[in-house]
Amino acid sequence: MLKNVTITADEEILRWTRREAADKGVSVSKLVGQILEREMRRRDDYWKAFERWKKIKPVPHADASKRPGREEMHDRGR
């Protein structure tokens, strides 16, 4: 269900918004709704990815102090 919202913004922002809406052939209301929806989805995607990342189990050999050194990796310590 769509709801109306009143916003307050600087005149420069409102001019830009009117121009953008006209360029896209939509109303200012529709443009603002699209921008808010895009931002919401972008943030939701970030947080979903962050939650998935937190569930990943650490790699047992991820401790940098236990990794082979540069010389050992390139077989230079002969």
Jmol script that loads the backbone (N, CA, C; Angstrom):
load data "model"
ATOM      1  N   MET A   1       0.836  -1.168   0.000  1.00  0.00           N
ATOM      2  CA  MET A   1       0.000   0.000   0.000  1.00  0.00           C
ATOM      3  C   MET A   1       0.895   1.250   0.000  1.00  0.00           C
ATOM      4  N   LEU A   2       0.634   2.156  -0.907  1.00  0.00           N
ATOM      5  CA  LEU A   2       1.424   3.375  -1.008  1.00  0.00           C
ATOM      6  C   LEU A   2       0.910   4.420  -0.027  1.00  0.00           C
ATOM      7  N   LYS A   3       1.855   5.156   0.563  1.00  0.00           N
ATOM      8  CA  LYS A   3       1.528   6.219   1.515  1.00  0.00           C
ATOM      9  C   LYS A   3       2.184   7.508   1.053  1.00  0.00           C
ATOM     10  N   ASN A   4       1.566   8.621   1.375  1.00  0.00           N
ATOM     11  CA  ASN A   4       2.145   9.924   1.079  1.00  0.00           C
ATOM     12  C   ASN A   4       3.073  10.348   2.209  1.00  0.00           C
ATOM     13  N   VAL A   5       4.134  11.079   1.841  1.00  0.00           N
ATOM     14  CA  VAL A   5       5.112  11.568   2.803  1.00  0.00           C
ATOM     15  C   VAL A   5       5.455  12.999   2.426  1.00  0.00           C
ATOM     16  N   THR A   6       5.643  13.848   3.403  1.00  0.00           N
ATOM     17  CA  THR A   6       6.104  15.213   3.154  1.00  0.00           C
ATOM     18  C   THR A   6       7.572  15.272   3.524  1.00  0.00           C
ATOM     19  N   ILE A   7       8.386  15.841   2.633  1.00  0.00           N
ATOM     20  CA  ILE A   7       9.819  15.964   2.922  1.00  0.00           C
ATOM     21  C   ILE A   7      10.219  17.432   2.881  1.00  0.00           C
ATOM     22  N   THR A   8      11.282  17.744   3.580  1.00  0.00           N
ATOM     23  CA  THR A   8      11.845  19.079   3.574  1.00  0.00           C
ATOM     24  C   THR A   8      13.262  18.959   3.030  1.00  0.00           C
ATOM     25  N   ALA A   9      13.581  19.782   2.039  1.00  0.00           N
ATOM     26  CA  ALA A   9      14.911  19.714   1.428  1.00  0.00           C
ATOM     27  C   ALA A   9      15.315  21.105   0.955  1.00  0.00           C
ATOM     28  N   ASP A  10      16.591  21.286   0.805  1.00  0.00           N
ATOM     29  CA  ASP A  10      17.167  22.519   0.299  1.00  0.00           C
ATOM     30  C   ASP A  10      16.663  22.771  -1.131  1.00  0.00           C
ATOM     31  N   GLU A  11      16.530  24.031  -1.510  1.00  0.00           N
ATOM     32  CA  GLU A  11      16.021  24.385  -2.845  1.00  0.00           C
ATOM     33  C   GLU A  11      16.872  23.777  -3.953  1.00  0.00           C
ATOM     34  N   GLU A  12      18.182  23.727  -3.770  1.00  0.00           N
ATOM     35  CA  GLU A  12      19.072  23.134  -4.786  1.00  0.00           C
ATOM     36  C   GLU A  12      18.744  21.656  -5.002  1.00  0.00           C
ATOM     37  N   ILE A  13      18.485  20.956  -3.918  1.00  0.00           N
ATOM     38  CA  ILE A  13      18.125  19.533  -4.004  1.00  0.00           C
ATOM     39  C   ILE A  13      16.789  19.377  -4.720  1.00  0.00           C
ATOM     40  N   LEU A  14      15.849  20.260  -4.413  1.00  0.00           N
ATOM     41  CA  LEU A  14      14.530  20.182  -5.055  1.00  0.00           C
ATOM     42  C   LEU A  14      14.620  20.476  -6.552  1.00  0.00           C
ATOM     43  N   ARG A  15      15.454  21.453  -6.947  1.00  0.00           N
ATOM     44  CA  ARG A  15      15.639  21.728  -8.385  1.00  0.00           C
ATOM     45  C   ARG A  15      16.214  20.510  -9.085  1.00  0.00           C
ATOM     46  N   TRP A  16      17.239  19.909  -8.465  1.00  0.00           N
ATOM     47  CA  TRP A  16      17.856  18.709  -9.053  1.00  0.00           C
ATOM     48  C   TRP A  16      16.819  17.594  -9.186  1.00  0.00           C
ATOM     49  N   THR A  17      16.012  17.415  -8.143  1.00  0.00           N
ATOM     50  CA  THR A  17      15.007  16.349  -8.140  1.00  0.00           C
ATOM     51  C   THR A  17      13.976  16.569  -9.241  1.00  0.00           C
ATOM     52  N   ARG A  18      13.529  17.808  -9.402  1.00  0.00           N
ATOM     53  CA  ARG A  18      12.562  18.099 -10.465  1.00  0.00           C
ATOM     54  C   ARG A  18      13.151  17.829 -11.840  1.00  0.00           C
ATOM     55  N   ARG A  19      14.418  18.235 -12.028  1.00  0.00           N
ATOM     56  CA  ARG A  19      15.100  17.996 -13.313  1.00  0.00           C
ATOM     57  C   ARG A  19      15.240  16.505 -13.587  1.00  0.00           C
ATOM     58  N   GLU A  20      15.695  15.756 -12.600  1.00  0.00           N
ATOM     59  CA  GLU A  20      15.857  14.296 -12.739  1.00  0.00           C
ATOM     60  C   GLU A  20      14.525  13.635 -13.080  1.00  0.00           C
ATOM     61  N   ALA A  21      13.485  14.032 -12.365  1.00  0.00           N
ATOM     62  CA  ALA A  21      12.158  13.440 -12.603  1.00  0.00           C
ATOM     63  C   ALA A  21      11.706  13.731 -14.033  1.00  0.00           C
ATOM     64  N   ALA A  22      11.914  14.980 -14.479  1.00  0.00           N
ATOM     65  CA  ALA A  22      11.516  15.338 -15.848  1.00  0.00           C
ATOM     66  C   ALA A  22      12.325  14.547 -16.868  1.00  0.00           C
ATOM     67  N   ASP A  23      13.636  14.410 -16.630  1.00  0.00           N
ATOM     68  CA  ASP A  23      14.495  13.643 -17.548  1.00  0.00           C
ATOM     69  C   ASP A  23      14.045  12.188 -17.656  1.00  0.00           C
ATOM     70  N   LYS A  24      13.567  11.634 -16.556  1.00  0.00           N
ATOM     71  CA  LYS A  24      13.156  10.224 -16.540  1.00  0.00           C
ATOM     72  C   LYS A  24      11.678  10.048 -16.888  1.00  0.00           C
ATOM     73  N   GLY A  25      10.960  11.158 -17.007  1.00  0.00           N
ATOM     74  CA  GLY A  25       9.547  11.078 -17.351  1.00  0.00           C
ATOM     75  C   GLY A  25       8.682  10.546 -16.230  1.00  0.00           C
ATOM     76  N   VAL A  26       9.060  10.834 -14.991  1.00  0.00           N
ATOM     77  CA  VAL A  26       8.273  10.391 -13.837  1.00  0.00           C
ATOM     78  C   VAL A  26       7.999  11.593 -12.942  1.00  0.00           C
ATOM     79  N   SER A  27       7.093  11.426 -12.016  1.00  0.00           N
ATOM     80  CA  SER A  27       6.812  12.497 -11.053  1.00  0.00           C
ATOM     81  C   SER A  27       7.936  12.557 -10.019  1.00  0.00           C
ATOM     82  N   VAL A  28       8.023  13.693  -9.326  1.00  0.00           N
ATOM     83  CA  VAL A  28       9.003  13.838  -8.247  1.00  0.00           C
ATOM     84  C   VAL A  28       8.734  12.772  -7.190  1.00  0.00           C
ATOM     85  N   SER A  29       7.479  12.553  -6.884  1.00  0.00           N
ATOM     86  CA  SER A  29       7.097  11.554  -5.886  1.00  0.00           C
ATOM     87  C   SER A  29       7.603  10.164  -6.287  1.00  0.00           C
ATOM     88  N   LYS A  30       7.383   9.805  -7.550  1.00  0.00           N
ATOM     89  CA  LYS A  30       7.816   8.495  -8.045  1.00  0.00           C
ATOM     90  C   LYS A  30       9.342   8.383  -7.997  1.00  0.00           C
ATOM     91  N   LEU A  31      10.044   9.444  -8.417  1.00  0.00           N
ATOM     92  CA  LEU A  31      11.510   9.425  -8.403  1.00  0.00           C
ATOM     93  C   LEU A  31      12.043   9.244  -6.990  1.00  0.00           C
ATOM     94  N   VAL A  32      11.517   9.999  -6.036  1.00  0.00           N
ATOM     95  CA  VAL A  32      11.972   9.881  -4.647  1.00  0.00           C
ATOM     96  C   VAL A  32      11.698   8.469  -4.133  1.00  0.00           C
ATOM     97  N   GLY A  33      10.538   7.923  -4.458  1.00  0.00           N
ATOM     98  CA  GLY A  33      10.231   6.551  -4.056  1.00  0.00           C
ATOM     99  C   GLY A  33      11.216   5.549  -4.636  1.00  0.00           C
ATOM    100  N   GLN A  34      11.591   5.724  -5.913  1.00  0.00           N
ATOM    101  CA  GLN A  34      12.565   4.831  -6.558  1.00  0.00           C
ATOM    102  C   GLN A  34      13.932   4.936  -5.889  1.00  0.00           C
ATOM    103  N   ILE A  35      14.343   6.168  -5.586  1.00  0.00           N
ATOM    104  CA  ILE A  35      15.643   6.371  -4.933  1.00  0.00           C
ATOM    105  C   ILE A  35      15.657   5.715  -3.559  1.00  0.00           C
ATOM    106  N   LEU A  36      14.597   5.896  -2.795  1.00  0.00           N
ATOM    107  CA  LEU A  36      14.527   5.289  -1.465  1.00  0.00           C
ATOM    108  C   LEU A  36      14.503   3.762  -1.546  1.00  0.00           C
ATOM    109  N   GLU A  37      13.752   3.232  -2.513  1.00  0.00           N
ATOM    110  CA  GLU A  37      13.698   1.778  -2.666  1.00  0.00           C
ATOM    111  C   GLU A  37      15.065   1.214  -3.039  1.00  0.00           C
ATOM    112  N   ARG A  38      15.759   1.885  -3.964  1.00  0.00           N
ATOM    113  CA  ARG A  38      17.096   1.435  -4.377  1.00  0.00           C
ATOM    114  C   ARG A  38      18.060   1.440  -3.188  1.00  0.00           C
ATOM    115  N   GLU A  39      18.015   2.489  -2.386  1.00  0.00           N
ATOM    116  CA  GLU A  39      18.883   2.578  -1.208  1.00  0.00           C
ATOM    117  C   GLU A  39      18.553   1.490  -0.194  1.00  0.00           C
ATOM    118  N   MET A  40      17.264   1.248   0.010  1.00  0.00           N
ATOM    119  CA  MET A  40      16.836   0.203   0.938  1.00  0.00           C
ATOM    120  C   MET A  40      17.367  -1.162   0.494  1.00  0.00           C
ATOM    121  N   ARG A  41      17.207  -1.468  -0.787  1.00  0.00           N
ATOM    122  CA  ARG A  41      17.665  -2.766  -1.296  1.00  0.00           C
ATOM    123  C   ARG A  41      19.180  -2.894  -1.231  1.00  0.00           C
ATOM    124  N   ARG A  42      19.894  -1.802  -1.519  1.00  0.00           N
ATOM    125  CA  ARG A  42      21.359  -1.820  -1.452  1.00  0.00           C
ATOM    126  C   ARG A  42      21.817  -2.130  -0.031  1.00  0.00           C
ATOM    127  N   ARG A  43      21.213  -1.484   0.935  1.00  0.00           N
ATOM    128  CA  ARG A  43      21.590  -1.726   2.332  1.00  0.00           C
ATOM    129  C   ARG A  43      21.178  -3.114   2.792  1.00  0.00           C
ATOM    130  N   ASP A  44      19.991  -3.561   2.382  1.00  0.00           N
ATOM    131  CA  ASP A  44      19.546  -4.907   2.744  1.00  0.00           C
ATOM    132  C   ASP A  44      20.514  -5.952   2.188  1.00  0.00           C
ATOM    133  N   ASP A  45      20.957  -5.774   0.942  1.00  0.00           N
ATOM    134  CA  ASP A  45      21.911  -6.707   0.335  1.00  0.00           C
ATOM    135  C   ASP A  45      23.219  -6.718   1.126  1.00  0.00           C
ATOM    136  N   TYR A  46      23.669  -5.536   1.563  1.00  0.00           N
ATOM    137  CA  TYR A  46      24.903  -5.455   2.350  1.00  0.00           C
ATOM    138  C   TYR A  46      24.750  -6.243   3.642  1.00  0.00           C
ATOM    139  N   TRP A  47      23.657  -5.996   4.375  1.00  0.00           N
ATOM    140  CA  TRP A  47      23.494  -6.651   5.666  1.00  0.00           C
ATOM    141  C   TRP A  47      23.286  -8.153   5.524  1.00  0.00           C
ATOM    142  N   LYS A  48      22.614  -8.585   4.471  1.00  0.00           N
ATOM    143  CA  LYS A  48      22.459 -10.025   4.237  1.00  0.00           C
ATOM    144  C   LYS A  48      23.822 -10.658   3.975  1.00  0.00           C
ATOM    145  N   ALA A  49      24.643  -9.990   3.169  1.00  0.00           N
ATOM    146  CA  ALA A  49      25.996 -10.504   2.887  1.00  0.00           C
ATOM    147  C   ALA A  49      26.831 -10.517   4.163  1.00  0.00           C
ATOM    148  N   PHE A  50      26.707  -9.488   4.981  1.00  0.00           N
ATOM    149  CA  PHE A  50      27.450  -9.420   6.234  1.00  0.00           C
ATOM    150  C   PHE A  50      27.045 -10.566   7.156  1.00  0.00           C
ATOM    151  N   GLU A  51      25.754 -10.845   7.259  1.00  0.00           N
ATOM    152  CA  GLU A  51      25.283 -11.952   8.101  1.00  0.00           C
ATOM    153  C   GLU A  51      25.808 -13.292   7.583  1.00  0.00           C
ATOM    154  N   ARG A  52      25.827 -13.473   6.244  1.00  0.00           N
ATOM    155  CA  ARG A  52      26.384 -14.715   5.676  1.00  0.00           C
ATOM    156  C   ARG A  52      27.869 -14.816   6.002  1.00  0.00           C
ATOM    157  N   TRP A  53      28.587 -13.705   5.893  1.00  0.00           N
ATOM    158  CA  TRP A  53      30.028 -13.697   6.167  1.00  0.00           C
ATOM    159  C   TRP A  53      30.301 -14.076   7.623  1.00  0.00           C
ATOM    160  N   LYS A  54      29.471 -13.577   8.552  1.00  0.00           N
ATOM    161  CA  LYS A  54      29.683 -13.877   9.968  1.00  0.00           C
ATOM    162  C   LYS A  54      29.517 -15.364  10.260  1.00  0.00           C
ATOM    163  N   LYS A  55      28.747 -16.073   9.433  1.00  0.00           N
ATOM    164  CA  LYS A  55      28.504 -17.497   9.667  1.00  0.00           C
ATOM    165  C   LYS A  55      29.604 -18.388   9.098  1.00  0.00           C
ATOM    166  N   ILE A  56      30.488 -17.809   8.290  1.00  0.00           N
ATOM    167  CA  ILE A  56      31.575 -18.596   7.700  1.00  0.00           C
ATOM    168  C   ILE A  56      32.569 -18.957   8.786  1.00  0.00           C
ATOM    169  N   LYS A  57      32.893 -20.230   8.855  1.00  0.00           N
ATOM    170  CA  LYS A  57      33.854 -20.685   9.862  1.00  0.00           C
ATOM    171  C   LYS A  57      35.266 -20.291   9.427  1.00  0.00           C
ATOM    172  N   PRO A  58      36.081 -19.843  10.370  1.00  0.00           N
ATOM    173  CA  PRO A  58      37.451 -19.443  10.018  1.00  0.00           C
ATOM    174  C   PRO A  58      38.247 -20.628   9.474  1.00  0.00           C
ATOM    175  N   VAL A  59      39.136 -20.348   8.565  1.00  0.00           N
ATOM    176  CA  VAL A  59      40.029 -21.365   8.018  1.00  0.00           C
ATOM    177  C   VAL A  59      41.054 -21.680   9.104  1.00  0.00           C
ATOM    178  N   PRO A  60      41.292 -22.973   9.397  1.00  0.00           N
ATOM    179  CA  PRO A  60      42.195 -23.326  10.496  1.00  0.00           C
ATOM    180  C   PRO A  60      43.597 -22.717  10.374  1.00  0.00           C
ATOM    181  N   HIS A  61      44.092 -22.544   9.167  1.00  0.00           N
ATOM    182  CA  HIS A  61      45.454 -22.038   8.996  1.00  0.00           C
ATOM    183  C   HIS A  61      45.474 -20.554   8.665  1.00  0.00           C
ATOM    184  N   ALA A  62      44.432 -19.842   9.063  1.00  0.00           N
ATOM    185  CA  ALA A  62      44.339 -18.425   8.733  1.00  0.00           C
ATOM    186  C   ALA A  62      45.271 -17.568   9.584  1.00  0.00           C
ATOM    187  N   ASP A  63      45.823 -18.129  10.654  1.00  0.00           N
ATOM    188  CA  ASP A  63      46.733 -17.379  11.513  1.00  0.00           C
ATOM    189  C   ASP A  63      48.005 -17.057  10.730  1.00  0.00           C
ATOM    190  N   ALA A  64      48.266 -15.789  10.502  1.00  0.00           N
ATOM    191  CA  ALA A  64      49.404 -15.357   9.682  1.00  0.00           C
ATOM    192  C   ALA A  64      50.740 -15.826  10.246  1.00  0.00           C
ATOM    193  N   SER A  65      50.828 -15.966  11.555  1.00  0.00           N
ATOM    194  CA  SER A  65      52.102 -16.379  12.148  1.00  0.00           C
ATOM    195  C   SER A  65      52.445 -17.831  11.813  1.00  0.00           C
ATOM    196  N   LYS A  66      51.455 -18.596  11.370  1.00  0.00           N
ATOM    197  CA  LYS A  66      51.695 -20.005  11.048  1.00  0.00           C
ATOM    198  C   LYS A  66      51.843 -20.256   9.551  1.00  0.00           C
ATOM    199  N   ARG A  67      51.751 -19.202   8.765  1.00  0.00           N
ATOM    200  CA  ARG A  67      51.899 -19.360   7.319  1.00  0.00           C
ATOM    201  C   ARG A  67      53.374 -19.466   6.965  1.00  0.00           C
ATOM    202  N   PRO A  68      53.671 -20.168   5.856  1.00  0.00           N
ATOM    203  CA  PRO A  68      55.066 -20.237   5.429  1.00  0.00           C
ATOM    204  C   PRO A  68      55.562 -18.840   5.041  1.00  0.00           C
ATOM    205  N   GLY A  69      56.833 -18.599   5.265  1.00  0.00           N
ATOM    206  CA  GLY A  69      57.412 -17.308   4.931  1.00  0.00           C
ATOM    207  C   GLY A  69      57.625 -17.156   3.432  1.00  0.00           C
ATOM    208  N   ARG A  70      58.007 -15.961   3.036  1.00  0.00           N
ATOM    209  CA  ARG A  70      58.211 -15.656   1.625  1.00  0.00           C
ATOM    210  C   ARG A  70      59.300 -16.540   1.013  1.00  0.00           C
ATOM    211  N   GLU A  71      60.397 -16.659   1.707  1.00  0.00           N
ATOM    212  CA  GLU A  71      61.506 -17.472   1.212  1.00  0.00           C
ATOM    213  C   GLU A  71      61.087 -18.927   1.030  1.00  0.00           C
ATOM    214  N   GLU A  72      60.380 -19.439   2.016  1.00  0.00           N
ATOM    215  CA  GLU A  72      59.914 -20.829   1.971  1.00  0.00           C
ATOM    216  C   GLU A  72      58.911 -21.034   0.825  1.00  0.00           C
ATOM    217  N   MET A  73      58.039 -20.081   0.636  1.00  0.00           N
ATOM    218  CA  MET A  73      57.026 -20.196  -0.412  1.00  0.00           C
ATOM    219  C   MET A  73      57.661 -20.230  -1.808  1.00  0.00           C
ATOM    220  N   HIS A  74      58.741 -19.493  -1.975  1.00  0.00           N
ATOM    221  CA  HIS A  74      59.377 -19.410  -3.289  1.00  0.00           C
ATOM    222  C   HIS A  74      60.636 -20.273  -3.377  1.00  0.00           C
ATOM    223  N   ASP A  75      60.779 -21.106  -2.368  1.00  0.00           N
ATOM    224  CA  ASP A  75      61.883 -22.066  -2.357  1.00  0.00           C
ATOM    225  C   ASP A  75      63.245 -21.368  -2.498  1.00  0.00           C
ATOM    226  N   ARG A  76      63.383 -20.240  -1.842  1.00  0.00           N
ATOM    227  CA  ARG A  76      64.619 -19.467  -1.933  1.00  0.00           C
ATOM    228  C   ARG A  76      65.587 -19.754  -0.813  1.00  0.00           C
ATOM    229  N   GLY A  77      65.129 -20.473   0.172  1.00  0.00           N
ATOM    230  CA  GLY A  77      65.972 -20.722   1.329  1.00  0.00           C
ATOM    231  C   GLY A  77      66.908 -21.897   1.160  1.00  0.00           C
ATOM    232  N   ARG A  78      67.275 -22.240  -0.059  1.00  0.00           N
ATOM    233  CA  ARG A  78      68.098 -23.427  -0.329  1.00  0.00           C
ATOM    234  C   ARG A  78      69.464 -23.326   0.216  1.00  0.00           C
TER     235      ARG A  78
END
end "model"
wireframe off; spacefill off
backbone 0.3
color backbone group
